[in-house]
Amino acid sequence: MDTSEGTSACAQQQQRIEILNSHNEKLIGLLHETGSREVVVLCHGFRSNKNDTVMKSVAAAIEKEGISAFRFDFSGNGESEGSFYFGNYNHEADDLRSVIQQFSNMDRVVPIILGHSKAGDVVLLYASKYHDIPNVINLSGRYNLKKGIAERLGEDFLERIKAQGFIDVKDGRSEFRVTEESLMERWNTDMHEACLKIDKDCRVLTVHGSEDEVIPVSDAKEFAKIIPNHKLEIVEGADHCYTKHQSELVSTAIEFIKTVIVKNN
């Protein structure tokens, strides 16, 4: 390949991969291929995608360590097929299941799954359901999924959705519909119960910004109380997206990832 025109060698190593989920929808992702047998799988947050700054920063840092990373779009997000749904935590955990099984079928190993924001919950749910991943990184996940809904949908969201079956939300330049079914899926997803089902041998790292105004840092401390094999790292001054603290976020995640993968080799 011609590396002129400013194309980096790293970018050329990013392989576009399509994976079918259990609903026969194509999930689109980018594999940062280094040749390692291990692949760290990275999961984006609410109404985001694989090209989110956090996903790209962490993937590039993992790749720099000689470890392969895979960032992908959940169904209904980014380039992946399917419809976007509010909530959808368990569906996304099943998407993640399809991704991990695909790499297993390729004789690759997924030693770590990492999720940011909503996906912090998705990776913890995954660990509670499937018990086949030894290490989980929860970046800024929410402990109580009943919280944060009124800020997005309005204080009277339950009455409105019961009355008409849906709520249409304008979010910046985009709009999305919240159905009663998808809202209730989030409402009834109990992260406390899920975390109690995570194997005690599964190591969990929770990273959270001290100045997170989307999900308060107190949520991270709740996870720390109930997950048996848990480490908490608070990034001082960081907001929900680690806007001015990407380097601290990346170094914290990489330290954990290197410890896990070096220890296992």
Phi and psi in degrees as a GROMACS rama.xvg file:
@    title "Ramachandran Plot"
@    xaxis  label "Phi"
@    yaxis  label "Psi"
@TYPE xy
-80.7177  119.891  ASP-2
-94.106  12.0132  THR-3
-74.9288  -172.398  SER-4
64.1204  16.8639  GLU-5
75.782  12.8489  GLY-6
-80.814  125.011  THR-7
-78.7534  153.758  SER-8
-62.792  -35.9491  ALA-9
-61.0536  -43.43  CYS-10
-62.7229  -33.8008  ALA-11
-68.5548  -23.8026  GLN-12
-81.6257  -5.34104  GLN-13
-81.2516  110.232  GLN-14
-96.7656  128.394  GLN-15
-77.3273  125.541  ARG-16
-125.748  137.696  ILE-17
-109.202  132.293  GLU-18
-130.304  130.467  ILE-19
-81.763  131.508  LEU-20
-87.2853  -176.986  ASN-21
-70.3423  -9.87656  SER-22
-102.4  13.2681  HIS-23
65.1415  28.9145  ASN-24
-101.535  140.972  GLU-25
-79.4496  126.16  LYS-26
-100.113  129.818  LEU-27
-105.994  131.827  ILE-28
-144.783  168.36  GLY-29
-118.638  123.12  LEU-30
-95.4976  118.691  LEU-31
-83.3081  93.7459  HIS-32
-87.1788  121.294  GLU-33
-115.567  -5.31539  THR-34
92.686  -4.38193  GLY-35
-70.3581  150.325  SER-36
-70.5626  -32.1537  ARG-37
-77.7839  142.528  GLU-38
-131.405  121.331  VAL-39
-88.6574  125.517  VAL-40
-99.4753  128.85  VAL-41
-113.213  134.343  LEU-42
-123.232  128.697  CYS-43
-83.3884  167.807  HIS-44
-91.8297  -165.413  GLY-45
-61.7189  128.657  PHE-46
50.2709  37.2957  ARG-47
-119.846  -161.072  SER-48
-163.098  -178.562  ASN-49
-64.6932  -17.0072  LYS-50
-94.9278  10.0977  ASN-51
-56.1729  146.915  ASP-52
-56.7073  -43.177  THR-53
-61.782  -45.0049  VAL-54
-60.9308  -46.24  MET-55
-67.8469  -41.0262  LYS-56
-63.9328  -46.3514  SER-57
-68.536  -41.6861  VAL-58
-61.0116  -43.5399  ALA-59
-63.717  -39.1355  ALA-60
-68.988  -38.9243  ALA-61
-63.5505  -44.6347  ILE-62
-59.9604  -39.3949  GLU-63
-62.0766  -27.4133  LYS-64
-83.3928  2.22122  GLU-65
83.7598  15.9043  GLY-66
-111.984  137.6  ILE-67
-76.0785  146.667  SER-68
-133.659  148.697  ALA-69
-130.763  121.026  PHE-70
-116.179  135.368  ARG-71
-141.679  166.259  PHE-72
-96.3994  126.972  ASP-73
-62.2433  157.571  PHE-74
-56.7395  139.521  SER-75
79.8242  4.10773  GLY-76
-128.102  152.876  ASN-77
53.3694  -130.411  GLY-78
-89.7308  -7.23449  GLU-79
-73.5562  153.311  SER-80
-75.742  171.01  GLU-81
102.82  169.847  GLY-82
-96.208  146.2  SER-83
-77.2379  133.547  PHE-84
-130.17  137.748  TYR-85
-64.4375  149.093  PHE-86
76.4896  -124.211  GLY-87
70.1301  22.0904  ASN-88
-60.8532  -46.3342  TYR-89
-71.5572  -34.2992  ASN-90
-61.902  -41.8333  HIS-91
-70.0055  -33.4704  GLU-92
-62.7347  -35.0783  ALA-93
-72.0518  -35.595  ASP-94
-57.0083  -46.5132  ASP-95
-61.3455  -37.7886  LEU-96
-58.3745  -44.0954  ARG-97
-63.6106  -38.5079  SER-98
-64.6514  -47.5988  VAL-99
-64.9352  -40.1816  ILE-100
-64.4187  -36.7632  GLN-101
-60.691  -45.919  GLN-102
-67.5669  -36.3591  PHE-103
-61.1103  -40.1684  SER-104
-66.7835  -22.2023  ASN-105
-91.3904  10.614  MET-106
62.0658  33.8679  ASP-107
-105.718  163.097  ARG-108
-119.674  132.528  VAL-109
-104.923  98.7452  VAL-110
-85.1295  -18.4186  PRO-111
-144.62  137.158  ILE-112
-118.745  140.267  ILE-113
-128.05  133.639  LEU-114
-134.509  141.409  GLY-115
-108.011  136.705  HIS-116
60.9338  -119.618  SER-117
-53.9492  -39.1219  LYS-118
-71.6578  -15.9273  ALA-119
-59.8346  -39.102  GLY-120
-71.0511  -39.188  ASP-121
-61.395  -43.3407  VAL-122
-69.3224  -33.0576  VAL-123
-69.6609  -40.6384  LEU-124
-60.2438  -42.3857  LEU-125
-57.669  -48.0975  TYR-126
-62.2037  -33.7021  ALA-127
-74.1469  -24.7918  SER-128
-94.6805  -37.7343  LYS-129
-111.935  -25.392  TYR-130
57.2054  32.4455  HIS-131
-121.18  5.70547  ASP-132
-118.456  123.315  ILE-133
-81.7422  -12.0476  PRO-134
-144.363  136.494  ASN-135
-134.234  136.471  VAL-136
-116.449  119.074  ILE-137
-105.466  105.513  ASN-138
-96.296  106.829  LEU-139
62.2461  36.3206  SER-140
-75.3956  162.713  GLY-141
-99.4262  132.193  ARG-142
-79.7642  -44.483  TYR-143
-111.74  106.687  ASN-144
-75.5993  -6.14397  LEU-145
-76.265  -19.7047  LYS-146
-86.8324  156.118  LYS-147
87.5487  -11.048  GLY-148
-77.0866  -45.4269  ILE-149
-60.3771  -35.2188  ALA-150
-62.612  -32.2132  GLU-151
-91.6149  -35.9903  ARG-152
-108.372  -13.6921  LEU-153
103.48  151.493  GLY-154
-61.8331  -28.8375  GLU-155
-95.9733  26.4958  ASP-156
-60.2312  -37.5053  PHE-157
-65.4921  -44.0209  LEU-158
-63.3879  -43.9873  GLU-159
-64.8152  -42.5428  ARG-160
-72.9767  -31.7972  ILE-161
-66.862  -35.5216  LYS-162
-72.6405  -42.5157  ALA-163
-118.963  -5.40287  GLN-164
85.043  -6.8536  GLY-165
-161.382  164.793  PHE-166
-134.685  128.979  ILE-167
-91.3803  130.35  ASP-168
-118.019  131.731  VAL-169
-97.5165  124.255  LYS-170
-125.939  91.3143  ASP-171
67.0193  -122.95  GLY-172
-90.5291  -6.12661  ARG-173
-111.402  162.929  SER-174
-128.792  150.828  GLU-175
-148.632  156.317  PHE-176
-104.817  131.861  ARG-177
-101.467  115.581  VAL-178
-86.9201  159.8  THR-179
-61.2228  -40.4012  GLU-180
-61.5861  -45.7346  GLU-181
-70.3033  -35.6976  SER-182
-64.2529  -43.7815  LEU-183
-67.2036  -30.1053  MET-184
-62.2886  -44.6404  GLU-185
-66.8934  -46.2554  ARG-186
-56.1795  -36.9367  TRP-187
-95.5773  1.98644  ASN-188
-85.0804  112.944  THR-189
-101.321  101.994  ASP-190
-67.9891  -30.6983  MET-191
-61.1961  -50.4232  HIS-192
-62.8505  -41.0619  GLU-193
-61.5617  -45.4198  ALA-194
-64.3744  -29.9482  CYS-195
-67.8021  -18.4729  LEU-196
-94.4833  -1.79679  LYS-197
-73.5034  132.415  ILE-198
-55.8251  141.236  ASP-199
-67.4756  -18.9346  LYS-200
-82.2901  -11.8006  ASP-201
-81.7414  121.49  CYS-202
-85.218  129.939  ARG-203
-120.771  127.183  VAL-204
-108.367  123.245  LEU-205
-107.173  127.376  THR-206
-118.493  134.889  VAL-207
-148.907  143.558  HIS-208
-82.414  137.442  GLY-209
-67.5078  -22.8809  SER-210
-109.067  26.0612  GLU-211
-67.8845  118.348  ASP-212
-99.534  -4.93549  GLU-213
-88.5863  -50.2759  VAL-214
-128.835  116.538  ILE-215
-65.7231  152.198  PRO-216
-63.1551  -20.5364  VAL-217
-60.0909  -28.0902  SER-218
-62.3133  -41.118  ASP-219
-61.3969  -37.9264  ALA-220
-69.4156  -29.5937  LYS-221
-67.642  -42.2136  GLU-222
-58.4081  -41.8004  PHE-223
-61.878  -28.354  ALA-224
-72.9332  -29.8094  LYS-225
-115.824  -18.1154  ILE-226
-84.163  123.781  ILE-227
-64.7643  -41.9263  PRO-228
-112.288  77.4319  ASN-229
-128.387  142.134  HIS-230
-126.797  133.929  LYS-231
-112.301  129.225  LEU-232
-125.313  117.57  GLU-233
-101.359  123.794  ILE-234
-90.9001  108.998  VAL-235
-64.1488  129.737  GLU-236
85.7588  -8.18472  GLY-237
-80.1525  143.612  ALA-238
-91.3162  -170.143  ASP-239
-63.6298  -33.9016  HIS-240
-102.786  9.54125  CYS-241
54.3724  40.4195  TYR-242
-52.1681  -47.3448  THR-243
-106.765  14.371  LYS-244
-134.2  33.488  HIS-245
-61.4019  -40.0066  GLN-246
-66.2078  -39.5721  SER-247
-66.7828  -41.2586  GLU-248
-59.8343  -49.9329  LEU-249
-62.5341  -44.8371  VAL-250
-65.2632  -35.622  SER-251
-65.5053  -45.534  THR-252
-66.0619  -43.111  ALA-253
-66.3232  -38.1118  ILE-254
-58.7639  -44.6411  GLU-255
-65.8068  -45.9601  PHE-256
-62.9637  -44.4024  ILE-257
-63.7991  -41.4521  LYS-258
-59.5666  -44.4154  THR-259
-65.6322  -49.7266  VAL-260
-76.1845  -38.8553  ILE-261
-64.7724  -40.2399  VAL-262
-62.9096  -34.553  LYS-263
-83.9463  -12.3037  ASN-264
